[in-house]
């Protein structure tokens, strides 16, 4: 289907000019993906630390109950 207006790579020149003057920066995909990988790794470390801590409490509680 053909549209009445043709879409170019510069969709709205005035808007792009405003963004440039306002100091808007594009997100660097490499930095964003690196941040996402770091966040995912940090979340995994936190999760496994939480699981290990909970397991330790359960094991210690079981050992304490065995004494009595």
C-alpha positions in Angstrom: 0.0 0.0 0.0 1.2 3.4 -0.8 0.8 6.2 1.7 0.0 9.8 0.9 3.1 11.0 2.6 6.5 9.4 1.9 8.5 8.5 5.1 12.1 9.5 4.9 15.0 8.6 7.3 14.6 12.1 8.8 10.9 11.9 9.9 10.7 15.3 11.5 13.6 17.6 11.0 12.4 20.2 13.6 12.1 17.5 16.3 15.5 16.2 15.6 16.9 19.7 15.7 15.3 20.2 19.1 16.7 17.0 20.4 20.2 18.0 19.3 19.9 21.4 20.9 18.5 19.9 24.1 21.5 17.6 24.5 19.6 14.4 23.9 21.8 11.4 23.3 21.0 8.1 21.8 21.5 5.1 24.0 24.7 3.1 23.0 23.4 -0.5 22.5 26.7 -2.0 23.6 26.7 -0.1 27.0 23.0 -0.9 27.5 23.5 -4.6 26.8 26.5 -4.6 29.1 24.5 -3.0 31.9 21.7 -5.5 31.3 24.2 -8.4 31.6 25.7 -6.9 34.7 22.3 -6.5 36.3 21.3 -10.0 35.4 24.5 -11.4 36.9 24.1 -9.3 40.0 20.5 -10.6 40.4 21.7 -14.2 40.0 24.4 -13.7 42.6 21.9 -12.1 45.0 19.4 -14.9 44.4 21.9 -17.7 45.0 23.2 -16.0 48.1 19.7 -15.8 49.4 19.1 -19.5 48.6 22.4 -20.4 50.3 21.5 -18.3 53.4 18.1 -19.9 53.7 19.5 -23.4 53.3 22.1 -22.7 56.0 19.4 -21.5 58.4 17.3 -24.7 57.7 20.3 -27.0 58.1 21.4 -25.3 61.4 17.9 -25.4 62.7 17.6 -29.1 61.9 20.9 -29.8 63.7 19.8 -27.8 66.7 16.5 -29.7 66.9 18.4 -33.0 66.7 20.3 -32.1 69.9 17.1 -32.0 71.9 
